[in-house]
Amino acid sequence: MTGQSSSQAATPIQWWKPALFFLVVIAGLWYVKWQPYYGKAFTAAETHSIGKSILAQA
């Protein structure tokens, strides 16, 4: 009986591990993929340009 009650008691605590994993994945994707362009979006909205063209000198 004690083995059954201890496994049932441990189950509610285990939900935070997948939640933490997905939180780290979402934060990492935001930091690596979208955060570098976040400031450029405001610059582009104000100046209608995000910098020099890399094809202009080719």
C-alpha positions in Angstrom: 0.0 0.0 0.0 2.8 2.5 0.8 4.3 2.0 -2.7 1.0 2.9 -4.3 0.4 6.0 -2.2 3.9 7.3 -2.7 3.6 7.0 -6.5 0.3 8.8 -6.4 1.8 11.6 -4.3 4.7 12.1 -6.7 2.5 12.5 -9.8 1.1 16.0 -9.1 4.6 17.4 -8.6 5.9 16.1 -12.0 3.8 18.5 -14.1 6.4 21.3 -13.7 9.2 19.5 -15.6 7.5 19.6 -19.0 6.2 23.1 -18.2 9.8 24.2 -17.4 11.1 22.6 -20.6 8.5 24.4 -22.8 9.2 27.6 -21.0 12.9 27.3 -21.7 12.3 26.4 -25.3 10.0 29.3 -25.9 12.3 31.8 -24.2 15.3 30.4 -26.1 13.5 30.7 -29.5 12.4 34.2 -28.7 16.0 35.2 -27.6 17.7 33.6 -30.6 15.2 34.1 -33.4 13.0 37.1 -32.7 14.7 39.4 -30.2 17.4 40.6 -32.6 14.7 41.9 -34.9 12.5 43.4 -32.3 14.3 46.7 -32.2 14.7 46.8 -36.0 10.9 46.6 -36.4 10.5 50.0 -34.7 13.4 51.5 -36.7 11.8 50.2 -39.9 8.4 51.6 -38.9 9.9 55.1 -38.3 12.4 55.4 -41.1 11.0 52.9 -43.7 14.4 51.3 -43.8 16.4 48.8 -41.8 19.8 49.8 -43.1 22.0 49.5 -46.2 21.3 46.9 -48.9 23.8 44.2 -49.1 23.1 43.9 -52.8 23.7 47.6 -53.6 27.5 47.2 -53.8 27.4 43.9 -55.7 
